[in-house]
Amino acid sequence: MHSIRTLTHGSAALLLTAASAFAGDSGKAPAKNPVAPVTEAPSSFIYDFELKARFEYRENNFDFNDANNALTDDSWLLYHARLGLGWQPTPWFKIYAQGQDAREFDSDRPNIPGVLGAEGDDTFDLRQFYIQLGEEKKGPSVKVGRQLLTYGDERILGPLEWNNFSRTWDAAKFHYAADKWWVDVFAASLVTIDPDGFNKSDLFNNEGLGTNQMLSGIYFSTTAFDFQTTDLYALQLHQSGGTDFMTFGTRWKSTPKAFGPWDYTAELVGQTGEVKGKDLAAFAGHAELGYTFDTAWKPRLALDYSYGTGDGNAADGKVGTFQNLYPTNHLYYGYMDAVSWQNIHDINVSLKAAPTKKLTARLDYHAFWLADTNDAWYRANGVATVRPISPAADGYAGSEVDLTLTYAATKNLSFMAGYSHFFAGKYLSDTGASDDADFAYFQATLKF
Protein backbone atom coordinates (compact mmCIF):
# COMPACT_ATOMS: atom_id res chain seq x y z
CA MET A 1 0.00 0.00 0.00
CA HIS A 2 2.85 2.39 0.87
CA SER A 3 4.52 1.87 -2.51
CA ILE A 4 1.23 2.44 -4.35
CA ARG A 5 0.70 5.71 -2.49
CA THR A 6 4.29 6.83 -3.16
CA LEU A 7 3.96 6.10 -6.88
CA THR A 8 0.55 7.80 -7.08
CA HIS A 9 1.74 10.81 -5.14
CA GLY A 10 4.89 11.20 -7.22
CA SER A 11 3.02 10.92 -10.52
CA ALA A 12 0.39 13.34 -9.28
CA ALA A 13 3.00 15.91 -8.27
CA LEU A 14 4.58 15.74 -11.74
CA LEU A 15 1.24 16.21 -13.46
CA LEU A 16 0.21 19.07 -11.20
CA THR A 17 3.51 20.87 -11.73
CA ALA A 18 2.70 20.86 -15.45
CA ALA A 19 -0.77 22.21 -14.73
CA SER A 20 0.67 24.97 -12.53
CA ALA A 21 3.22 25.96 -15.17
CA PHE A 22 0.43 26.30 -17.71
CA ALA A 23 -1.60 28.54 -15.38
CA GLY A 24 1.45 30.61 -14.33
CA ASP A 25 3.81 30.41 -11.36
CA SER A 26 1.60 32.62 -9.20
CA GLY A 27 -1.39 30.35 -9.74
CA LYS A 28 -3.12 33.15 -11.59
CA ALA A 29 -3.40 31.37 -14.33
CA PRO A 30 -20.21 12.61 -19.91
CA ALA A 31 -21.32 13.28 -16.18
CA LYS A 32 -18.60 10.68 -16.71
CA ASN A 33 -16.20 13.02 -18.43
CA PRO A 34 -17.83 16.34 -19.32
CA VAL A 35 -16.59 19.35 -21.20
CA ALA A 36 -17.96 22.87 -21.00
CA PRO A 37 -21.17 23.47 -23.00
CA VAL A 38 -19.99 25.22 -26.11
CA THR A 39 -21.22 26.61 -29.40
CA GLU A 40 -18.92 26.25 -32.39
CA ALA A 41 -18.89 29.00 -34.99
CA PRO A 42 -17.67 28.34 -38.56
CA SER A 43 -14.43 30.18 -37.69
CA SER A 44 -13.61 27.49 -35.06
CA PHE A 45 -14.07 29.99 -32.27
CA ILE A 46 -16.07 28.73 -29.27
CA TYR A 47 -18.30 30.71 -26.97
CA ASP A 48 -20.84 30.06 -24.22
CA PHE A 49 -22.71 32.22 -21.74
CA GLU A 50 -24.70 31.44 -18.59
CA LEU A 51 -26.69 33.71 -16.32
CA LYS A 52 -28.26 32.15 -13.22
CA ALA A 53 -30.26 33.81 -10.43
CA ARG A 54 -31.77 32.06 -7.41
CA PHE A 55 -33.93 33.46 -4.60
CA GLU A 56 -33.75 31.48 -1.36
CA TYR A 57 -35.71 31.55 1.88
CA ARG A 58 -34.50 29.56 4.90
CA GLU A 59 -35.87 29.19 8.43
CA ASN A 60 -34.22 27.11 11.19
CA ASN A 61 -32.01 25.31 8.66
CA PHE A 62 -28.96 25.59 10.91
CA ASP A 63 -30.16 25.68 14.53
CA PHE A 64 -33.68 24.14 14.40
CA ASN A 65 -34.67 26.81 16.92
CA ASP A 66 -37.69 29.13 16.52
CA ALA A 67 -36.59 31.18 19.54
CA ASN A 68 -33.32 32.21 17.90
CA ASN A 69 -33.53 34.78 15.10
CA ALA A 70 -30.27 33.70 13.50
CA LEU A 71 -28.51 35.41 10.60
CA THR A 72 -29.23 32.28 8.59
CA ASP A 73 -33.01 32.66 9.09
CA ASP A 74 -33.39 35.00 6.18
CA SER A 75 -33.90 35.35 2.44
CA TRP A 76 -31.37 36.43 -0.19
CA LEU A 77 -30.64 36.47 -3.91
CA LEU A 78 -27.77 34.57 -5.50
CA TYR A 79 -26.49 35.34 -8.97
CA HIS A 80 -23.67 34.32 -11.23
CA ALA A 81 -22.67 35.13 -14.80
CA ARG A 82 -20.25 32.99 -16.82
CA LEU A 83 -18.64 33.75 -20.15
CA GLY A 84 -16.55 31.18 -21.99
CA LEU A 85 -14.36 31.74 -25.04
CA GLY A 86 -12.21 29.27 -26.90
CA TRP A 87 -10.59 28.21 -30.14
CA GLN A 88 -10.63 24.74 -31.73
CA PRO A 89 -9.07 24.84 -35.20
CA THR A 90 -8.87 21.03 -35.42
CA PRO A 91 -10.63 18.15 -33.61
CA TRP A 92 -7.40 17.39 -31.71
CA PHE A 93 -6.55 20.87 -30.37
CA LYS A 94 -8.64 23.12 -28.16
CA ILE A 95 -7.96 26.07 -25.87
CA TYR A 96 -10.75 27.32 -23.65
CA ALA A 97 -11.19 29.97 -20.94
CA GLN A 98 -14.23 30.82 -18.82
CA GLY A 99 -14.71 33.70 -16.41
CA GLN A 100 -17.30 33.93 -13.66
CA ASP A 101 -18.80 36.69 -11.55
CA ALA A 102 -20.75 35.44 -8.50
CA ARG A 103 -22.63 37.58 -5.93
CA GLU A 104 -24.97 37.28 -2.94
CA PHE A 105 -27.47 40.10 -2.38
CA ASP A 106 -29.61 41.21 0.57
CA SER A 107 -28.19 38.75 3.10
CA ASP A 108 -27.26 39.38 6.74
CA ARG A 109 -24.77 36.50 6.64
CA PRO A 110 -21.05 37.38 6.50
CA ASN A 111 -20.04 38.11 2.93
CA ILE A 112 -17.40 35.38 3.10
CA PRO A 113 -17.92 32.11 1.18
CA GLY A 114 -18.64 29.21 3.51
CA VAL A 115 -19.18 31.19 6.73
CA LEU A 116 -22.64 30.33 8.14
CA GLY A 117 -23.43 28.72 4.83
CA ALA A 118 -22.92 32.00 2.95
CA GLU A 119 -22.18 31.93 -0.78
CA GLY A 120 -20.58 35.37 -0.57
CA ASP A 121 -19.13 37.41 -3.43
CA ASP A 122 -16.45 36.42 -5.88
CA THR A 123 -15.90 39.29 -8.30
CA PHE A 124 -15.09 38.29 -11.87
CA ASP A 125 -12.49 35.54 -11.74
CA LEU A 126 -11.11 32.66 -13.76
CA ARG A 127 -13.32 29.57 -13.53
CA GLN A 128 -11.74 27.49 -16.31
CA PHE A 129 -8.64 27.79 -18.49
CA TYR A 130 -7.19 24.72 -20.21
CA ILE A 131 -5.54 23.31 -23.30
CA GLN A 132 -6.72 19.98 -24.67
CA LEU A 133 -4.68 17.84 -27.07
CA GLY A 134 -6.34 14.87 -28.73
CA GLU A 135 -9.95 13.97 -29.46
CA GLU A 136 -11.91 13.28 -26.29
CA LYS A 137 -14.30 10.75 -27.86
CA LYS A 138 -11.67 8.45 -29.33
CA GLY A 139 -8.11 7.50 -28.55
CA PRO A 140 -5.80 9.38 -26.19
CA SER A 141 -6.16 13.00 -25.12
CA VAL A 142 -4.64 15.27 -22.50
CA LYS A 143 -6.24 18.26 -20.77
CA VAL A 144 -4.07 20.59 -18.67
CA GLY A 145 -5.21 23.67 -16.73
CA ARG A 146 -8.18 24.85 -14.70
CA GLN A 147 -11.15 22.53 -15.36
CA LEU A 148 -14.14 20.62 -14.00
CA LEU A 149 -13.97 17.08 -12.61
CA THR A 150 -17.20 15.10 -12.76
CA TYR A 151 -17.48 11.34 -12.33
CA GLY A 152 -20.34 8.89 -11.99
CA ASP A 153 -23.33 10.24 -10.11
CA GLU A 154 -21.12 12.83 -8.36
CA ARG A 155 -21.48 11.17 -4.97
CA ILE A 156 -17.69 11.25 -4.58
CA LEU A 157 -16.47 13.82 -7.08
CA GLY A 158 -18.47 16.54 -8.86
CA PRO A 159 -18.54 20.29 -9.58
CA LEU A 160 -21.34 21.06 -7.08
CA GLU A 161 -23.28 23.24 -9.52
CA TRP A 162 -25.91 24.07 -6.90
CA ASN A 163 -23.30 26.20 -5.19
CA ASN A 164 -23.26 29.69 -6.69
CA PHE A 165 -19.59 29.58 -7.69
CA SER A 166 -19.34 25.76 -7.97
CA ARG A 167 -16.09 23.80 -7.79
CA THR A 168 -13.11 23.75 -10.18
CA TRP A 169 -9.59 22.33 -10.15
CA ASP A 170 -6.11 23.08 -11.41
CA ALA A 171 -5.48 19.70 -12.95
CA ALA A 172 -3.70 17.56 -15.49
CA LYS A 173 -5.75 14.71 -16.93
CA PHE A 174 -4.97 11.91 -19.36
CA HIS A 175 -8.03 10.41 -21.06
CA TYR A 176 -8.35 7.38 -23.32
CA ALA A 177 -11.62 6.43 -25.02
CA ALA A 178 -12.45 3.22 -26.88
CA ASP A 179 -15.75 1.92 -28.25
CA LYS A 180 -17.03 0.47 -24.99
CA TRP A 181 -14.76 1.89 -22.31
CA TRP A 182 -12.79 4.92 -21.24
CA VAL A 183 -10.27 5.70 -18.54
CA ASP A 184 -9.00 8.86 -16.86
CA VAL A 185 -5.76 9.34 -14.92
CA PHE A 186 -5.56 12.70 -13.24
CA ALA A 187 -3.93 14.86 -10.59
CA ALA A 188 -5.74 17.92 -9.30
CA SER A 189 -5.70 20.63 -6.66
CA LEU A 190 -8.94 22.31 -5.59
CA VAL A 191 -9.36 25.98 -6.47
CA THR A 192 -10.39 27.95 -3.39
CA ILE A 193 -12.47 31.12 -3.55
CA ASP A 194 -10.66 34.33 -2.59
CA PRO A 195 -13.21 37.20 -2.52
CA ASP A 196 -10.41 39.79 -2.31
CA GLY A 197 -7.98 38.39 -4.86
CA PHE A 198 -7.34 35.87 -7.61
CA ASN A 199 -8.63 32.35 -6.95
CA LYS A 200 -5.78 29.88 -6.55
CA SER A 201 -5.57 26.15 -6.14
CA ASP A 202 -4.59 24.89 -2.72
CA LEU A 203 -1.37 23.17 -3.73
CA PHE A 204 0.08 26.22 -5.44
CA ASN A 205 -1.04 28.90 -3.03
CA ASN A 206 2.28 30.71 -2.62
CA GLU A 207 1.09 32.78 0.34
CA GLY A 208 1.35 29.86 2.76
CA LEU A 209 -2.40 29.63 3.30
CA GLY A 210 -2.96 26.24 1.68
CA THR A 211 -2.56 22.69 2.95
CA ASN A 212 -0.66 21.30 -0.07
CA GLN A 213 -3.84 19.44 -0.89
CA MET A 214 -3.79 17.17 -3.91
CA LEU A 215 -6.31 14.68 -5.27
CA SER A 216 -5.12 12.12 -7.79
CA GLY A 217 -6.72 9.05 -9.19
CA ILE A 218 -7.77 6.60 -11.86
CA TYR A 219 -11.38 6.29 -13.05
CA PHE A 220 -12.44 3.51 -15.44
CA SER A 221 -15.88 3.09 -17.02
CA THR A 222 -17.16 0.40 -19.38
CA THR A 223 -20.37 -0.65 -21.15
CA ALA A 224 -18.98 -4.10 -22.01
CA PHE A 225 -21.99 -5.54 -20.21
CA ASP A 226 -24.87 -4.35 -22.38
CA PHE A 227 -27.26 -4.19 -19.42
CA GLN A 228 -25.24 -1.72 -17.31
CA THR A 229 -22.45 0.81 -17.04
CA THR A 230 -19.73 -0.40 -14.70
CA ASP A 231 -17.27 2.02 -13.10
CA LEU A 232 -14.16 1.29 -11.06
CA TYR A 233 -12.01 3.94 -9.39
CA ALA A 234 -9.10 4.54 -7.03
CA LEU A 235 -8.48 8.01 -5.59
CA GLN A 236 -5.79 9.38 -3.29
CA LEU A 237 -6.19 12.52 -1.18
CA HIS A 238 -3.02 13.96 0.30
CA GLN A 239 -2.60 17.14 2.33
CA SER A 240 -0.36 18.42 5.07
CA GLY A 241 -1.23 17.68 8.67
CA GLY A 242 -1.11 13.90 8.42
CA THR A 243 -3.91 13.26 5.91
CA ASP A 244 -3.15 10.72 3.19
CA PHE A 245 -5.73 8.09 2.29
CA MET A 246 -7.04 5.97 -0.57
CA THR A 247 -10.63 5.64 -1.74
CA PHE A 248 -11.60 2.54 -3.75
CA GLY A 249 -15.03 2.27 -5.32
CA THR A 250 -17.31 0.74 -7.90
CA ARG A 251 -20.56 1.93 -9.41
CA TRP A 252 -23.15 -0.07 -11.37
CA LYS A 253 -25.93 1.67 -13.29
CA SER A 254 -28.46 -0.12 -15.47
CA THR A 255 -28.71 0.73 -19.15
CA PRO A 256 -31.99 2.55 -19.95
CA LYS A 257 -34.74 0.03 -20.80
CA ALA A 258 -32.41 -2.95 -20.40
CA PHE A 259 -34.85 -4.35 -17.83
CA GLY A 260 -38.04 -2.87 -19.26
CA PRO A 261 -39.60 -0.44 -16.77
CA TRP A 262 -37.08 -1.30 -14.03
CA ASP A 263 -33.77 0.46 -13.37
CA TYR A 264 -31.10 0.32 -10.68
CA THR A 265 -27.97 2.02 -9.40
CA ALA A 266 -25.47 0.78 -6.80
CA GLU A 267 -22.20 2.23 -5.50
CA LEU A 268 -19.81 0.74 -2.94
CA VAL A 269 -16.82 2.64 -1.54
CA GLY A 270 -14.06 1.75 0.93
CA GLN A 271 -11.30 3.90 2.41
CA THR A 272 -7.97 3.28 4.13
CA GLY A 273 -5.03 5.45 5.15
CA GLU A 274 -4.64 8.33 7.58
CA VAL A 275 -6.70 11.41 8.49
CA LYS A 276 -4.89 14.00 10.61
CA GLY A 277 -2.43 11.36 11.76
CA LYS A 278 -5.08 8.79 12.73
CA ASP A 279 -5.66 5.47 10.96
CA LEU A 280 -8.71 5.53 8.69
CA ALA A 281 -10.99 2.59 7.89
CA ALA A 282 -14.38 3.62 6.50
CA PHE A 283 -17.10 2.46 4.14
CA ALA A 284 -20.13 3.84 2.29
CA GLY A 285 -22.79 2.33 0.09
CA HIS A 286 -25.80 3.31 -1.97
CA ALA A 287 -28.51 1.26 -3.69
CA GLU A 288 -31.53 2.42 -5.68
CA LEU A 289 -34.33 0.59 -7.48
CA GLY A 290 -36.79 2.39 -9.72
CA TYR A 291 -39.89 1.57 -11.79
CA THR A 292 -41.29 3.75 -14.60
CA PHE A 293 -44.99 3.37 -15.34
CA ASP A 294 -46.10 3.24 -18.96
CA THR A 295 -48.60 6.09 -18.76
CA ALA A 296 -48.81 9.58 -20.25
CA TRP A 297 -46.79 11.34 -17.53
CA LYS A 298 -44.15 8.56 -17.35
CA PRO A 299 -44.10 8.55 -13.53
CA ARG A 300 -41.07 6.90 -11.94
CA LEU A 301 -41.26 5.53 -8.40
CA ALA A 302 -37.96 4.77 -6.69
CA LEU A 303 -36.65 3.55 -3.36
CA ASP A 304 -33.04 4.17 -2.38
CA TYR A 305 -30.84 3.71 0.66
CA SER A 306 -27.54 5.42 1.48
CA TYR A 307 -25.16 4.54 4.30
CA GLY A 308 -21.91 6.12 5.46
CA THR A 309 -19.92 4.85 8.44
CA GLY A 310 -19.36 6.89 11.56
CA ASP A 311 -16.67 6.83 14.24
CA GLY A 312 -17.58 4.73 17.26
CA ASN A 313 -14.80 5.99 19.52
CA ALA A 314 -13.16 9.40 19.12
CA ALA A 315 -10.50 8.53 21.73
CA ASP A 316 -9.07 5.33 20.23
CA GLY A 317 -6.70 7.03 17.77
CA LYS A 318 -8.63 5.71 14.76
CA VAL A 319 -11.13 7.29 12.34
CA GLY A 320 -14.24 5.43 11.20
CA THR A 321 -16.06 8.37 9.62
CA PHE A 322 -16.45 8.04 5.85
CA GLN A 323 -14.66 10.90 4.08
CA ASN A 324 -17.07 12.18 1.44
CA LEU A 325 -14.31 13.88 -0.63
CA TYR A 326 -15.73 16.44 -3.13
CA PRO A 327 -19.30 15.40 -4.02
CA THR A 328 -22.49 17.09 -5.12
CA ASN A 329 -24.32 16.08 -1.94
CA HIS A 330 -27.18 18.45 -2.71
CA LEU A 331 -28.58 16.04 -5.29
CA TYR A 332 -29.07 13.08 -2.97
CA TYR A 333 -29.54 13.67 0.77
CA GLY A 334 -32.24 16.32 0.91
CA TYR A 335 -32.31 19.74 -0.71
CA MET A 336 -31.92 21.50 2.64
CA ASP A 337 -28.30 20.30 2.71
CA ALA A 338 -28.52 19.25 6.35
CA VAL A 339 -27.08 15.77 5.67
CA SER A 340 -24.07 14.31 3.88
CA TRP A 341 -22.86 10.78 3.03
CA GLN A 342 -21.16 10.46 6.43
CA ASN A 343 -22.30 8.73 9.64
CA ILE A 344 -25.79 8.34 8.21
CA HIS A 345 -28.60 6.01 7.25
CA ASP A 346 -30.85 7.65 4.64
CA ILE A 347 -33.97 5.94 3.30
CA ASN A 348 -35.59 7.87 0.46
CA VAL A 349 -38.79 7.33 -1.52
CA SER A 350 -39.16 9.48 -4.64
CA LEU A 351 -41.81 10.01 -7.28
CA LYS A 352 -40.98 11.82 -10.51
CA ALA A 353 -43.33 12.65 -13.38
CA ALA A 354 -43.50 14.84 -16.50
CA PRO A 355 -47.00 16.32 -16.91
CA THR A 356 -45.79 18.00 -20.12
CA LYS A 357 -42.67 17.80 -22.28
CA LYS A 358 -41.36 20.94 -20.63
CA LEU A 359 -42.48 20.44 -17.02
CA THR A 360 -41.06 17.89 -14.57
CA ALA A 361 -42.19 17.41 -10.98
CA ARG A 362 -40.45 15.41 -8.26
CA LEU A 363 -41.40 14.57 -4.68
CA ASP A 364 -38.89 13.03 -2.23
CA TYR A 365 -39.32 11.79 1.32
CA HIS A 366 -36.13 11.16 3.33
CA ALA A 367 -35.79 9.55 6.76
CA PHE A 368 -32.42 10.04 8.48
CA TRP A 369 -30.68 8.18 11.31
CA LEU A 370 -27.14 8.68 12.55
CA ALA A 371 -25.12 5.51 11.99
CA ASP A 372 -23.37 6.05 15.34
CA THR A 373 -24.26 8.67 17.96
CA ASN A 374 -20.65 8.57 19.17
CA ASP A 375 -19.94 10.60 16.03
CA ALA A 376 -21.37 13.90 14.76
CA TRP A 377 -24.21 14.73 12.39
CA TYR A 378 -22.38 16.18 9.35
CA ARG A 379 -23.90 18.74 7.03
CA ALA A 380 -23.65 18.61 3.22
CA ASN A 381 -20.24 20.30 3.24
CA GLY A 382 -18.88 17.35 5.24
CA VAL A 383 -17.24 19.65 7.78
CA ALA A 384 -19.89 21.58 9.74
CA THR A 385 -21.93 19.67 12.30
CA VAL A 386 -25.51 20.16 13.49
CA ARG A 387 -24.87 19.45 17.19
CA PRO A 388 -21.95 18.45 19.43
CA ILE A 389 -21.38 14.70 19.72
CA SER A 390 -24.06 13.24 22.01
CA PRO A 391 -23.61 9.46 22.55
CA ALA A 392 -26.73 9.16 24.73
CA ALA A 393 -29.06 10.73 22.16
CA ASP A 394 -31.57 8.79 20.09
CA GLY A 395 -30.21 8.17 16.57
CA TYR A 396 -33.28 9.33 14.64
CA ALA A 397 -32.35 12.74 13.18
CA GLY A 398 -35.63 13.47 11.41
CA SER A 399 -37.27 13.40 8.00
CA GLU A 400 -37.40 15.76 5.05
CA VAL A 401 -39.91 16.32 2.26
CA ASP A 402 -38.70 17.95 -0.97
CA LEU A 403 -40.96 19.14 -3.77
CA THR A 404 -39.15 20.26 -6.94
CA LEU A 405 -40.54 21.66 -10.20
CA THR A 406 -38.43 22.29 -13.31
CA TYR A 407 -39.67 23.97 -16.48
CA ALA A 408 -37.75 24.24 -19.75
CA ALA A 409 -39.34 27.32 -21.28
CA THR A 410 -37.03 27.31 -24.33
CA LYS A 411 -33.79 25.68 -25.40
CA ASN A 412 -31.92 28.46 -23.59
CA LEU A 413 -34.19 29.42 -20.67
CA SER A 414 -35.22 27.19 -17.76
CA PHE A 415 -36.84 27.65 -14.36
CA MET A 416 -36.70 25.67 -11.13
CA ALA A 417 -38.76 26.07 -7.97
CA GLY A 418 -38.92 24.04 -4.79
CA TYR A 419 -40.05 23.76 -1.20
CA SER A 420 -38.57 21.58 1.54
CA HIS A 421 -39.70 20.90 5.11
CA PHE A 422 -37.62 19.15 7.76
CA PHE A 423 -39.49 17.34 10.55
CA ALA A 424 -37.22 17.37 13.60
CA GLY A 425 -36.48 13.94 15.06
CA LYS A 426 -35.70 12.58 18.51
CA TYR A 427 -31.96 13.27 18.13
CA LEU A 428 -32.63 17.00 17.96
CA SER A 429 -34.99 17.02 20.97
CA ASP A 430 -32.43 14.99 22.94
CA THR A 431 -29.68 17.52 22.20
CA GLY A 432 -31.43 20.91 22.31
CA ALA A 433 -33.95 22.89 20.29
CA SER A 434 -36.01 20.71 17.96
CA ASP A 435 -38.21 22.95 15.83
CA ASP A 436 -38.99 22.07 12.24
CA ALA A 437 -37.19 23.86 9.39
CA ASP A 438 -38.25 25.25 6.01
CA PHE A 439 -36.54 26.04 2.74
CA ALA A 440 -38.01 27.57 -0.44
CA TYR A 441 -36.36 28.80 -3.63
CA PHE A 442 -36.93 29.95 -7.20
CA GLN A 443 -34.22 29.80 -9.85
CA ALA A 444 -33.93 31.02 -13.43
CA THR A 445 -31.12 30.00 -15.79
CA LEU A 446 -30.27 31.46 -19.20
CA LYS A 447 -27.70 29.60 -21.32
CA PHE A 448 -26.26 30.11 -24.79
N, C-alpha and C positions, 0 to 999 in steps of 0.2 A: 504493500500500500504506500509506503514511504517513497519508493522509487517512482511509482506512478505519479504521485503528487509532485515530486521534484521535476519529472519530465514535463508534466502539464504546466507547472508554474514557469519553468524556463521557456517553454515554447510560447506561452501566453505573454511573457514579458517581451520576447522578441517581436511578436506581432503587434503588441501595444506600442512599442517604441516606434514602429513604422507608422502606426496611426497617429501618434503624437507629432512626428516629424511632418506628416502631411498637413496637420492642423496648425502647426507653428509651435515653436519652443515654449511660448507663454501659455499654450493651451487655447489661445484665442482663435484659434483656428475654426406564398398563400398563407391566412393566419399562420401557415406553416413557414412561409418565407417571403414576407410581403415586401413590396417596394412602394414608394410614395405614389398616390394617384396622380397621374400626369395626363396632359393633353399634348399630342405631338403635332406640330405644325409642319407644313411641307419643307420648311427650311431646316428641319431637324432640331429646332429649338423647342424646349419643353417648358410648360408653365402650368401652375395650378394655384388656386386661391381658395381659402376657407375662412368663413366668418361664422363664429358660433357665439350665441348669447344664451345664458341660462339664469332664470330667477329661481331662488331657493328660499324656502321657509322651513325653519327647524325649531322644535320645542322639546326640551328635555333630552335631546339626543346624546348629551355627554354626561349629565349628572342624574337623570331620571328623578328630578326634584322640582315639583311645582313651586315650592317655597323660595327657591333661589332663582332670582332673575339674572341668569348668567349672560355673559357677552355672547355666548353661542346660541342663546334663545333669541333669534333674530331672523331677519330676512335680508337678502343682499342680491346683487346682480353680478354675475361672472361673464366675462367676455374674452375672446381671443380672436386675433386675425393672423392668418398664415399666408405667406406668399412664397411660392417655390419657382425657381428658374433653373433651367438646365440646358445641356447641349448633348445630343446623341447623333453624331454624324454617321455612325455605322452601328449594326446590331451588337458589336463586341466592345464598344467604348461609350461610356456615359459619364458626364460630370453633372452634379446636381447640388443645389444649395436651397435651403428654405429658412426664412426668417419668421419669427413669431413675436407678437405683442400680446401680453396677457394681463388683464386687470381685474380687480375686485372693487365694486362700488357699493357705497351706502352700508358698510359693515362696521360694527363696533369692535370686531376682533382686531388683534394686532395685525398690521399690514406686513407681516412676515410669513412667507410660505411655511406651512406646517405647524405654526404655533396656534393652539386651540382649534386645530382643524382648518385654519385659514388658508385660502389659496394665495392671497397676497398679490402684489404687482411684480411683473417682470417685464420692464420696458424693452422694446424691440431688441431681440437677441437672436443668436444663431441656433436654430433647432436641428437642422441637418446640413451636412456638407461632406460629400464623398465622391470618390472616383470609383467606377466599376469597370473592370476589364473582363471580357468574356460574356457569353450569352447566358442569362440566368436560367433559361428553360431547357438548355441542353449543354452537356459537357461541363468543363470546369470554368469557374469564374471567381474573381476576387473583388471584394468591396472594402475600401479602406477610408476611414473618416468618421464623421459624426452621423449616426444612423439609428434606425429603429431595430429592436430585436423582439420578434413575436414568434412563439412556438406553441403548437398544440392548441389547447383551449385557453391558454394564458393563465392557467392555475399556478404555474411556477415562474413563467417569464413572459411578460407582455408590456406594451407601452402605456397602459393605464390611461386610456383616452378619456375616461370620465373626469379625471383630474384636468383642471383648466390649462395647465402647461404641459401635461403628460410627461413621459419619461423617454429620454434618449441616451445614447452611449457614444463615447469615442471608442471605436472598435476596428478590428481587422478581421475579416471573415472570408474563409475559403468555402466555396459552394460547388458541389458536383451534382448534376441532374441526369438521370437516365430515364428510360421509358416508364419504369414502375417503381423507381426509388430515387431518393436524393439524400445528401448528407451535408451538413454544415460543420466546420471546425472554426471556432472563433475565440477571440480574447477581447474583453471589453471592460471599460471603466465607466461607471455611472456619472452622467453629467448632473451636477448639483446646481440648483437655482441660486443665483446671487442677485438680489433685487437692486443692488447698488453698483454692480460691475458686470463684467463679461462672465457668462456661465462657463465653468471649467469642469472637466472630469476629475474625479477624486484622486486618481493615481498621479495626475500631472498637475495638481494644484501646487504651484511653486511658492505659495505663501505659508506653507506649513500647517494649513488648516485641514487637510485631508487625512485619511487613514490608510493610504496606499492600497485602497480597495481595488480588487481585480476579480472579474468573473470570467472563467474560461470553460470551454466545454465542447462536446461532440453531440450532435443531434441527428439521428437517422430516422427516416420515414419511408415506408414502403406500402404499395398496394398489390404486392405479389399474391396475397390472398384476396380474391375478388370480392369477398363479402365484408372486408373491413380494411381500414387504414391502421397500420401497426407502427408505433413510434417507440424508439429506444433512445435513451439519453444518459449522459454522464456529465455533471457540472462540478466545477471546483470554485469555491469562494474563498479568497484569501484577503485578509486585511491585518494591519498592525494591531497589537493588543492581544495576540494569542488566538486569533480566529482563522482557522484553515480546515475546511471540511468538504467532503464529497457528497453529491446528491445523485443517486442512481434511480432511474424511473422508466416506466413503460406506460404507454397509452394505447387503448384499443377503441376504435370508433367504427360503428357499422357503416357500410356503404348505403347511401340512400336507396330505399326500395329493395335491398337485397333480401330482406325478410318480410316483404309485403308491407303491412302497416306498422310493423314493429321496428324499433331502433334501440341501440344501446351505446353507452360510453362507459369505459372503465379506465382508471388511472391509479397506479400503485407506485409509491415513492419511498425510498429508504435513505437514511443519512448516517454518515460516520465521520469522525474527525474531532476537531476541537473548536469550542466557542469560548472566547475570553479565557483561554487556558484550561478549560474543563472539558473532559471527554464527552463527546456527543454520540448518542445512539437514539434515533428518532424515526418515526414512520408516519405516513399519511396515505389515505386511500379515498377513492371516490367511485361510486357506481350509480348509473342512471338507466332506467328502462322507460321507453316511451311508446305510445300507441296513437296513430293518427287515424281519425275516423273519416270514412269516405262519404262526406257530406259537403254541402255547398261552402261552408266556412272553413273546412279542413281543420277542425279542432284537434289539437294534440294534447293528450293527457300524459303526464310523466311523474314518476316517483324517483327521487334520488337521495342518496345518503353520502355525507362527507364526514371523514374522521381525521383528526390530527392529534398526535400524542402530546401529552403534557408531562411535566416534571413532578414526580412523586415525592422528591425529597431535595429541597434546595440546599441542604447542608452536607450532602454526601460527596461533593466535588465532581458530580456528573450532571449532564444536561440531557433531559428527556423531551424537551419541548421541540416540536417540529419547527424547522426554520423555513418560513414560507418564501424566502428569496424575494423576487421582484415580480409579483403577479398582478393581475387585474382582478383583485378580490371583489370589486364592486359588482361584477357580473353574477356572482354565485351564492353569496352568503347574506343576502338581504341588502336592499338598496339604501338602507340607513347607515351602512358601513360600520356597524357596531361589532361585527364578528369577522374573524379571519380563519384561515385553515390551520389553526394552532390550538391545541388543548380544547378540542371541541367535538361534539357530536351534533350534526345538523341533518335533520330529516325534512325534506322539502317536497311538497306536492304542487305541481304547476299545471295550469290550463292555458293554452295559447290558441287563438283563433284569428282568422282574417275575414271580417264581415264584408270587406271590399278588397279589390286588388291593391288599394293604396293604404288601407287602414288595418293595423294589427293590434290586437289587445292581448294582454297577458296578466294572469292572476297567479301569485305565488303565496304559499303558506309555509313558513319555516318554524320549526321547533328546535330550540337550542339547549344543550346540556354541556357543562364543562366536563371534559374527559377526566380531570383530576382536580379537586378543589385545593390540593396542595400547590397548585400553580395558578397563574393569573388568568383572567378573561382578557384576551388580546383583541384590540380593535383591528380594523381593516388594514391599517398601516403596519401591523405586526410589531409595533413598538409600544404605543400607548396602551394603558390598561384601564378598565372600567372601574375596578375597585382594588384595594390592597388584597394580597393573598389571605384567604379566610378558610382554613381547612375544615372548620366545623360547619360551614354553610351548606345548605342543600344545593345540589348540582344543577338544578333546573334554572337556566338563565331567563327564559321567557320565549315568546313567539312573536313572529312578525308577519304582517300581511302587506304585500306589495301589489299595487295595481299600476300597470304601465300601458300607455297608449302611444303608438307611433303612426305618423301619417306622412306619406311621401307625396307632397303636393305636386312636385314636378321632378324631373331628373336631377335638378340642382338644388331644390329647396325641400327640406323635411322638418317636421315638428315632432316633439316628444313631450309627453306630460305624464305625471305620476303622483301617486299618493301612497305613503307607507305609514303603518301604525304598529308600534311595538308594545306588546302586552307584557308588563313586568312580571318576572317569575319569582319563585321562592328565594333564589340566590340573592336577588336584589333586596328583598325585604329582610333577609337574614343579615345583610351587611350595611344597611342604611336606608336612604330614601328609595322608594319603589313605585314612583308614579310612571304612568305610561308616557310614551314619546310619539311625536308626530313629525312627518317630513313630507313636504309637497314641493313640486318643481314644474317649471315649463321651460322648454328649450327649443330654440330655432337654429337650424344649421343651413348655411348657404355654401355650396361648393361648385367650383368650376375646374 
